[in-house]
């Protein structure tokens, strides 16, 4: 199991992540006693590297993400789902 080596970007503290993708990879995590593959991107923001974890709302970004890509990810906050759970929503721009 690969453990994250850079701090995770905290959208509650800073809602906009803007930077250059250094690396995109798949890591294995243990969630509820089940090993799952999850995609992550290492993003350089102002000289520091941060980890961006894939979520359902970021799937389209992760389907095309590549090193050296410039990305801008803005958290629009949490929105309720029909099943009573919440999901973070984003505006995303990548080039």
The 8 nearest C-alpha neighbors of each residue, nearest first, counted from 0:
[[1, 27, 2, 28, 26, 29, 34, 36],
 [2, 0, 26, 27, 3, 28, 4, 25],
 [3, 1, 4, 0, 26, 28, 27, 5],
 [2, 4, 5, 1, 6, 50, 7, 26],
 [3, 5, 2, 6, 50, 49, 1, 7],
 [6, 4, 49, 50, 3, 48, 7, 41],
 [7, 5, 49, 50, 8, 4, 48, 3],
 [6, 8, 50, 49, 9, 51, 5, 52],
 [7, 9, 49, 50, 51, 10, 6, 16],
 [10, 8, 11, 12, 7, 13, 14, 6],
 [9, 11, 14, 13, 12, 8, 74, 15],
 [12, 10, 9, 13, 14, 76, 74, 8],
 [11, 13, 10, 9, 14, 8, 15, 74],
 [14, 12, 10, 15, 11, 9, 16, 8],
 [13, 15, 10, 74, 73, 11, 12, 16],
 [16, 14, 73, 13, 72, 17, 74, 10],
 [17, 15, 72, 71, 73, 18, 14, 13],
 [18, 16, 71, 70, 15, 44, 72, 19],
 [17, 19, 44, 43, 70, 69, 42, 16],
 [18, 20, 69, 43, 42, 67, 68, 21],
 [19, 21, 42, 66, 67, 68, 22, 41],
 [22, 20, 66, 41, 42, 67, 19, 43],
 [21, 23, 41, 66, 40, 20, 24, 65],
 [24, 22, 40, 39, 41, 65, 66, 64],
 [25, 23, 39, 38, 40, 26, 22, 37],
 [24, 26, 38, 37, 39, 36, 27, 23],
 [27, 25, 37, 36, 1, 38, 24, 28],
 [26, 28, 36, 0, 35, 1, 37, 34],
 [29, 27, 35, 34, 30, 0, 36, 26],
 [28, 30, 34, 33, 32, 35, 31, 27],
 [29, 31, 33, 32, 28, 34, 35, 27],
 [30, 32, 33, 29, 34, 28, 35, 27],
 [33, 31, 30, 29, 34, 28, 35, 27],
 [32, 34, 30, 29, 31, 35, 28, 27],
 [35, 33, 29, 28, 27, 30, 32, 36],
 [34, 36, 28, 27, 33, 37, 29, 30],
 [37, 35, 27, 26, 25, 28, 38, 34],
 [36, 38, 26, 25, 27, 35, 39, 53],
 [37, 39, 25, 53, 24, 26, 52, 36],
 [40, 38, 52, 24, 51, 53, 23, 25],
 [39, 41, 23, 51, 22, 50, 42, 24],
 [40, 42, 50, 22, 21, 49, 20, 48],
 [43, 41, 20, 49, 19, 48, 21, 18],
 [44, 42, 48, 19, 18, 47, 46, 20],
 [43, 45, 18, 47, 46, 48, 42, 17],
 [44, 46, 47, 43, 18, 48, 17, 19],
 [45, 47, 44, 43, 48, 18, 42, 19],
 [48, 46, 44, 43, 45, 49, 42, 5],
 [49, 47, 43, 42, 44, 41, 5, 46],
 [50, 48, 6, 42, 5, 7, 41, 8],
 [49, 51, 7, 41, 40, 5, 6, 8],
 [50, 52, 40, 39, 8, 7, 41, 49],
 [53, 51, 39, 50, 38, 54, 40, 37],
 [52, 54, 38, 57, 39, 58, 51, 61],
 [53, 55, 57, 56, 58, 52, 87, 38],
 [54, 56, 58, 57, 53, 86, 59, 87],
 [55, 57, 54, 58, 88, 89, 87, 59],
 [58, 56, 54, 60, 55, 59, 53, 61],
 [57, 59, 61, 55, 60, 56, 62, 54],
 [60, 58, 62, 61, 57, 63, 56, 55],
 [61, 59, 57, 58, 62, 63, 64, 91],
 [60, 62, 64, 58, 63, 59, 57, 53],
 [61, 63, 59, 60, 64, 58, 57, 65],
 [64, 62, 61, 60, 65, 59, 58, 93],
 [63, 65, 61, 60, 62, 68, 23, 66],
 [66, 64, 68, 67, 23, 63, 20, 22],
 [65, 67, 20, 21, 22, 68, 23, 64],
 [68, 66, 20, 19, 21, 69, 65, 22],
 [69, 67, 20, 66, 19, 65, 94, 70],
 [70, 68, 19, 94, 93, 18, 20, 67],
 [71, 69, 93, 18, 17, 92, 19, 68],
 [70, 72, 17, 92, 91, 16, 93, 73],
 [71, 73, 91, 16, 15, 90, 17, 70],
 [74, 72, 15, 90, 89, 14, 75, 91],
 [73, 75, 89, 14, 76, 88, 10, 15],
 [76, 74, 89, 88, 73, 77, 90, 87],
 [77, 75, 74, 87, 88, 78, 89, 11],
 [76, 78, 87, 86, 85, 88, 79, 75],
 [77, 79, 85, 86, 87, 80, 76, 88],
 [80, 78, 85, 84, 86, 83, 77, 81],
 [79, 81, 84, 85, 82, 83, 78, 86],
 [82, 80, 83, 79, 84, 85, 78, 86],
 [81, 83, 80, 84, 79, 85, 86, 78],
 [84, 82, 81, 80, 79, 85, 86, 78],
 [83, 85, 80, 82, 79, 86, 81, 78],
 [84, 86, 79, 78, 80, 77, 83, 87],
 [87, 85, 77, 78, 88, 79, 80, 84],
 [86, 88, 77, 76, 78, 89, 85, 74],
 [89, 87, 75, 76, 74, 56, 77, 86],
 [90, 88, 74, 75, 73, 91, 72, 87],
 [89, 91, 73, 72, 74, 92, 75, 88],
 [92, 90, 72, 71, 89, 73, 93, 70],
 [93, 91, 71, 70, 72, 94, 90, 69],
 [92, 94, 70, 69, 71, 91, 68, 60],
 [93, 69, 68, 70, 92, 71, 67, 64]]
